[in-house]
Amino acid sequence: MDYIKARITIKKGDADILCARLSDIVTGFEIDDPAVIDDFVNDKDSRWDYIEEGLYENPDRRPSVTFYVDDSEDGAMLLARAEALLAAADGEYEMETERVKSADWENNWKEFYKPFKVGSRLYVRPSWESIDDDEGRRVLIMDPASSFGTGSHATTRLCMEQIDAMDCVGKSILDMGCGSGILGCCAMLMGGRSLVACDIEESAMTTTKKNLEVNGIPLEKCALYRGDVIRDKKLAAEITEKGSYDIILANIVADVLMAMSEFFKSRLAENGRLILSGIINERAEEVKAHFLSAGYTVDARMERDGWTMLSVSLR
């Protein structure tokens, strides 16, 4: 089945109301609105350190809403209903359509995601690729998800390289801000005894569970939690009840890492290692100073593509 892509240019501030009106006809929208980016950046409660520069290109462009329908008689009827709604709506809307081949939509992007090696012991591949490996590496199967990474980003790659270089055999693992679960999966494949993974996003729990199963990691060795341990004391206590952790993995952002320094401190086992990532280089010294003042020592520091990873332990 091929698709029809419909892109509607709108006025500033019309995205939400237009999507609400269209939701009775179609579902799933892509919104491109420079004003939304500005609101996000200026929101004091937003958890961000880095905004992709490309999002600021052509800030004067008209915002738009995009949706897709099947290239079929039913799809044509949905487009006709959308056009009628736009004609009757109180707004300056212009809709353009183009056909999208199914192969382009579903498969062409796969050619850009290939297996890759990490350190001396790990190999990451998507499920549709096979590898001919004679090096005895541990193979991690990881497919791209809509919201979570696959290991190619510098912050994740730095953590994976640290895991590859560590002795994980028999160790208890805590993966905070687990996302796709990639770091916890790596640590378990490298011999970890148990895994506790936590994220604020519900979708992260589903994705992590799926990736654990795909990689043959027994779920009875794992516990998954959803929530914010900074605000949710009950959740923090539940994770504490699991005991101390030999390895804590935290690929988040600088402000959250610093806010969680005491949480980490009370849960890191004697001689344990805490891997901190998601830190832009400009804030690395700030994060380092914070953890030093909180009673940690920095064992290793690595940088790549503007990002910093710190490996720390308790004095």
C-alpha positions as CSV (number, residue, x, y, z in Angstrom):
1,M,0.0,0.0,0.0
2,D,1.3,3.4,-1.0
3,Y,0.5,6.6,0.9
4,I,-0.5,10.2,0.3
5,K,1.2,12.9,2.3
6,A,-0.9,15.9,3.1
7,R,0.8,19.1,4.4
8,I,-1.3,22.0,5.6
9,T,0.3,25.4,6.1
10,I,-1.3,27.3,8.9
11,K,-1.1,30.5,10.9
12,K,0.9,30.7,14.2
13,G,-1.0,29.3,17.1
14,D,-3.5,27.3,14.9
15,A,-1.8,23.9,15.2
16,D,-3.6,22.5,18.2
17,I,-7.1,23.6,17.2
18,L,-6.6,22.3,13.6
19,C,-5.4,18.9,14.8
20,A,-8.4,18.7,17.1
21,R,-10.7,19.4,14.2
22,L,-9.0,16.9,11.9
23,S,-8.8,14.2,14.6
24,D,-12.4,13.1,13.7
25,I,-11.1,12.4,10.2
26,V,-7.5,11.2,10.5
27,T,-5.0,10.5,13.3
28,G,-1.3,11.0,13.7
29,F,0.1,14.5,12.9
30,E,3.5,16.0,12.4
31,I,3.6,19.6,13.6
32,D,6.3,22.0,12.4
33,D,6.0,25.3,14.3
34,P,8.9,27.5,15.2
35,A,6.9,29.0,18.0
36,V,6.6,25.6,19.7
37,I,10.4,25.4,19.8
38,D,10.7,28.8,21.3
39,D,8.2,28.0,24.0
40,F,10.0,24.8,24.8
41,V,13.4,26.5,25.1
42,N,12.0,29.2,27.3
43,D,10.1,26.9,29.6
44,K,12.0,26.9,32.9
45,D,10.7,23.4,33.7
46,S,11.9,21.9,30.4
47,R,14.7,19.3,30.8
48,W,17.0,20.2,28.0
49,D,20.7,21.0,27.5
50,Y,21.0,20.9,23.7
51,I,18.6,21.9,20.9
52,E,19.5,20.7,17.3
53,E,20.6,23.8,15.4
54,G,18.6,22.8,12.3
55,L,15.4,23.4,14.3
56,Y,16.2,27.1,14.1
57,E,16.7,27.3,10.4
58,N,14.3,29.6,8.7
59,P,12.5,30.8,11.9
60,D,10.1,32.9,9.8
61,R,8.7,29.9,7.9
62,R,4.9,29.3,8.1
63,P,4.1,26.5,10.5
64,S,2.4,23.4,9.2
65,V,0.5,20.2,10.1
66,T,1.2,17.0,8.1
67,F,-0.7,13.7,8.1
68,Y,-0.8,10.6,5.9
69,V,-3.6,8.5,4.4
70,D,-3.6,5.4,2.3
71,D,-3.4,5.9,-1.5
72,S,-6.8,4.3,-2.0
73,E,-10.5,5.2,-2.5
74,D,-10.9,5.3,1.3
75,G,-7.9,7.6,1.5
76,A,-9.3,9.9,-1.2
77,M,-12.5,10.2,0.8
78,L,-10.6,11.2,3.9
79,L,-8.7,13.8,2.0
80,A,-12.0,15.2,0.5
81,R,-13.4,15.4,4.1
82,A,-10.3,17.2,5.3
83,E,-10.4,19.7,2.3
84,A,-14.1,20.4,3.1
85,L,-13.2,21.0,6.8
86,L,-10.5,23.4,5.8
87,A,-12.7,25.3,3.4
88,A,-15.3,25.8,6.1
89,A,-12.8,26.6,8.9
90,D,-12.1,30.1,10.0
91,G,-8.4,30.2,9.1
92,E,-5.9,30.6,6.3
93,Y,-5.1,27.0,5.3
94,E,-3.4,25.7,2.3
95,M,-3.1,21.9,1.7
96,E,-0.6,20.3,-0.6
97,T,-0.4,16.5,-1.3
98,E,2.1,14.1,-2.7
99,R,2.3,10.4,-3.2
100,V,4.8,8.4,-1.1
101,K,5.8,4.9,-2.2
102,S,5.5,2.2,0.4
103,A,9.1,1.1,-0.1
104,D,10.2,4.7,0.6
105,W,8.0,4.9,3.7
106,E,8.7,1.6,5.3
107,N,12.1,0.3,4.2
108,N,14.5,2.8,2.5
109,W,15.5,4.3,5.9
110,K,16.9,0.9,6.9
111,E,19.9,1.3,4.6
112,F,21.2,4.0,6.9
113,Y,21.2,1.9,10.0
114,K,23.9,-0.8,9.8
115,P,25.6,-3.0,12.4
116,F,28.5,-1.4,14.3
117,K,31.2,-2.5,16.8
118,V,31.6,-0.9,20.2
119,G,34.9,-1.2,22.0
120,S,36.5,-4.7,21.9
121,R,33.6,-6.9,22.9
122,L,30.3,-5.5,21.7
123,Y,28.5,-5.6,18.4
124,V,25.2,-3.8,17.7
125,R,22.9,-4.8,14.9
126,P,19.3,-4.2,13.8
127,S,17.0,-7.3,13.7
128,W,16.9,-7.3,9.8
129,E,20.7,-7.4,9.5
130,S,23.0,-10.4,9.9
131,I,26.7,-10.3,10.8
132,D,29.6,-12.5,10.0
133,D,31.6,-12.1,13.2
134,D,34.6,-14.2,14.1
135,E,35.8,-12.1,17.0
136,G,33.5,-13.6,19.7
137,R,31.8,-10.3,20.4
138,R,28.5,-10.1,22.4
139,V,25.8,-9.1,19.9
140,L,23.1,-6.6,20.9
141,I,20.0,-6.5,18.8
142,M,18.5,-3.0,18.8
143,D,16.0,-1.6,16.3
144,P,15.2,2.1,16.0
145,A,12.1,3.2,18.0
146,S,10.1,6.4,17.6
147,S,11.5,8.1,20.7
148,F,14.6,6.2,21.7
149,G,18.1,5.7,20.5
150,T,20.0,2.7,19.1
151,G,23.4,3.5,20.3
152,S,24.7,5.7,17.5
153,H,24.4,9.0,19.4
154,A,27.6,10.1,21.1
155,T,26.1,10.1,24.6
156,T,25.0,6.5,24.4
157,R,28.1,5.4,22.5
158,L,30.3,6.8,25.3
159,C,28.4,4.8,27.9
160,M,28.5,1.6,25.9
161,E,32.3,1.9,25.5
162,Q,32.6,2.3,29.2
163,I,30.4,-0.8,29.8
164,D,32.5,-2.7,27.2
165,A,35.6,-1.8,29.2
166,M,34.2,-2.8,32.6
167,D,33.8,-6.1,34.4
168,C,30.0,-6.5,34.6
169,V,30.1,-10.2,35.5
170,G,27.9,-10.9,38.6
171,K,27.2,-7.2,39.0
172,S,23.8,-5.5,39.9
173,I,22.9,-2.8,37.4
174,L,20.7,0.3,37.8
175,D,19.7,2.1,34.5
176,M,18.2,5.4,35.3
177,G,16.5,7.2,32.3
178,C,16.6,3.9,30.5
179,G,14.9,5.0,27.3
180,S,15.2,2.0,24.9
181,G,17.0,0.0,27.6
182,I,20.1,-0.2,25.5
183,L,22.6,0.4,28.3
184,G,21.0,-2.0,30.7
185,C,20.8,-4.6,27.9
186,C,24.5,-4.1,27.2
187,A,25.5,-4.5,30.9
188,M,23.4,-7.7,31.2
189,L,24.9,-9.2,28.0
190,M,28.3,-8.5,29.4
191,G,27.5,-10.7,32.4
192,G,25.3,-8.6,34.7
193,R,23.5,-10.4,37.5
194,S,20.4,-8.3,37.7
195,L,18.9,-5.1,36.2
196,V,16.6,-2.4,37.6
197,A,15.6,0.1,34.9
198,C,13.6,3.3,35.4
199,D,12.2,6.1,33.1
200,I,9.6,8.7,33.3
201,E,8.0,7.7,30.0
202,E,5.5,4.8,29.8
203,S,6.7,4.0,26.2
204,A,10.2,3.5,27.6
205,M,8.9,0.6,29.7
206,T,7.4,-1.1,26.7
207,T,10.4,-0.6,24.5
208,T,12.9,-1.7,27.3
209,K,10.9,-4.9,28.0
210,K,10.8,-5.7,24.2
211,N,14.5,-5.2,23.9
212,L,15.3,-7.4,26.9
213,E,13.2,-10.2,25.4
214,V,14.7,-9.8,21.9
215,N,18.2,-10.1,23.4
216,G,17.4,-13.2,25.4
217,I,17.8,-11.5,28.8
218,P,15.5,-13.3,31.4
219,L,12.8,-10.9,32.6
220,E,13.0,-12.6,36.0
221,K,16.4,-10.9,36.5
222,C,14.9,-7.5,35.7
223,A,12.6,-5.0,37.3
224,L,11.2,-2.0,35.4
225,Y,9.8,1.1,37.0
226,R,8.1,4.2,35.6
227,G,8.3,7.6,37.4
228,D,10.4,10.4,38.6
229,V,12.6,9.4,41.6
230,I,13.3,13.0,42.5
231,R,9.7,13.8,43.1
232,D,8.3,10.4,43.9
233,K,9.7,9.3,47.2
234,K,7.7,6.0,47.2
235,L,9.3,5.1,43.9
236,A,12.8,6.0,45.2
237,A,12.2,3.8,48.2
238,E,11.1,0.8,46.1
239,I,14.3,1.1,44.0
240,T,16.3,1.3,47.2
241,E,14.6,-1.8,48.6
242,K,16.3,-3.7,45.7
243,G,19.6,-3.1,47.4
244,S,22.7,-1.3,46.4
245,Y,24.0,-1.3,42.8
246,D,27.5,-2.2,41.5
247,I,27.0,-0.2,38.3
248,I,24.6,2.8,37.9
249,L,24.0,4.1,34.3
250,A,22.6,7.6,33.9
251,N,22.4,9.0,30.4
252,I,20.1,12.0,31.0
253,V,21.0,15.7,31.1
254,A,23.3,17.8,33.3
255,D,20.6,19.4,35.6
256,V,18.9,16.1,36.3
257,L,22.2,14.3,36.9
258,M,23.2,16.9,39.5
259,A,19.7,16.8,41.1
260,M,20.1,13.0,41.5
261,S,23.6,13.0,43.0
262,E,22.4,12.2,46.5
263,F,20.0,9.5,45.2
264,F,22.9,7.9,43.4
265,K,25.1,8.2,46.4
266,S,22.8,6.3,48.7
267,R,22.4,3.5,46.2
268,L,25.9,3.0,44.8
269,A,27.6,-0.1,46.3
270,E,31.0,0.1,47.8
271,N,33.5,0.1,45.0
272,G,30.6,0.7,42.6
273,R,30.8,2.8,39.4
274,L,28.4,5.6,38.3
275,I,28.4,6.4,34.6
276,L,27.1,9.9,33.8
277,S,26.4,11.0,30.3
278,G,24.1,13.4,28.3
279,I,26.4,16.3,29.4
280,I,27.3,18.9,26.8
281,N,30.9,19.8,26.9
282,E,30.2,23.4,28.0
283,R,28.7,22.0,31.3
284,A,31.1,19.2,31.9
285,E,33.2,21.2,34.5
286,E,30.1,22.2,36.3
287,V,28.9,18.7,36.6
288,K,32.3,17.4,37.6
289,A,32.6,20.1,40.3
290,H,29.2,19.2,41.6
291,F,29.9,15.5,42.0
292,L,33.4,16.2,43.5
293,S,31.8,18.4,46.2
294,A,29.1,15.7,46.8
295,G,31.8,13.1,47.7
296,Y,32.6,11.4,44.5
297,T,35.9,11.0,42.7
298,V,36.2,11.1,38.9
299,D,37.8,7.9,37.5
300,A,37.4,8.6,33.8
301,R,36.3,11.3,31.4
302,M,35.6,10.9,27.7
303,E,34.4,13.4,25.0
304,R,32.9,13.0,21.6
305,D,31.0,15.3,19.2
306,G,30.4,18.0,21.8
307,W,29.3,15.6,24.6
308,T,31.1,14.4,27.8
309,M,30.8,11.2,29.8
310,L,32.1,11.0,33.4
311,S,32.8,7.7,35.2
312,V,32.7,8.4,39.0
313,S,32.9,6.5,42.2
314,L,32.5,7.3,45.9
315,R,35.6,8.2,47.9
